[in-house]
Amino acid sequence: MKQTTRWDIINGELVREFYFNDYTVVILFVNKVMEIAQAQKHHPEITISYNKVVLAIHEHDTASISDKCHKFAETVNALDC
């Protein structure tokens, strides 16, 4: 199975937590993630709190982690955060 750096596999999903200094930066990050998701046509679950964002992604049709999931995760990893 392929592994993506800094992401964990939890309950059949790729999951990563991101921490920020304040809510404004959180929202800027989520907007960048949304652009990636739209471009790749692959959308994560996003949980937002004051200084934390949790992304979880899997194939909804097959309930599995696909190459698309790894591509999404690697693209998010490339963000400056």
N, C-alpha and C positions, 0 to 999 in steps of 0.2 A: 504494500500500500504506500502511495506517495505521502510524504510528510511536508507540511508547509511550516516554515520557521515561525515561531512565536504564537502559533495557533494550537489549541488543544482539541482533541476529539472527545466530545461529551454528548452522550445520548444520540449518537449517529449524526452529529453536526460538527462542522469546524467552528470553534468559538475562540474569540479573543476579547480581552478587556483592555480598554485604553483609558488612561487617566490624564487629566488636564488641570491647569491652574484655575480656570474659571468657566462659567457657563457660556460666555461669548465664544470662547475657543471651542467648546464642545459643539456648539451649533455650526460654526464654520467647518469643523471636521465632518459632521453629519452631512452637511451640504456637499462636501467633496465625495463622500461615500455614495450619496444619492446619484451624483453625476457618473460615477463608475458603474453603479448598478444599472442605470438607464442605458449607458453605452454598451454594456455587456448583456443586457436583457436578462439579468440574473440578480434577484433582489434578496438581501438578507433580512433577518429579523433584527431590529435595532431597539435596544433599551437605553434610554437616556436618563441620567440623573445630573445633579449639579456639576460634578467634576469627573464623571465616568460615563463611558459609552461601552456597551457590550454588543458585539456583532456575532450573529450565529447564522450559518448558511448551510443549506443542503438542497438536494433536488426534491422538490415537493412531490413530483410524480412518482418517484421511486423510493423516497425516504432514504436516500443514500448520499454519500459524498462523491462528487464527480470531478472530472478534470476542470469543468467550468467553475466549480467551487474553489479549487486550488488556484485557478487563474485569477478569480476575484480576490482571494486572500493575498496572493502575491502582489497584485496591483495596489491593494490597500496598504500592504507593507511598504511599498515604494513612496507613499505619501510622507511628507516631512512632518512627522508628529512624534 
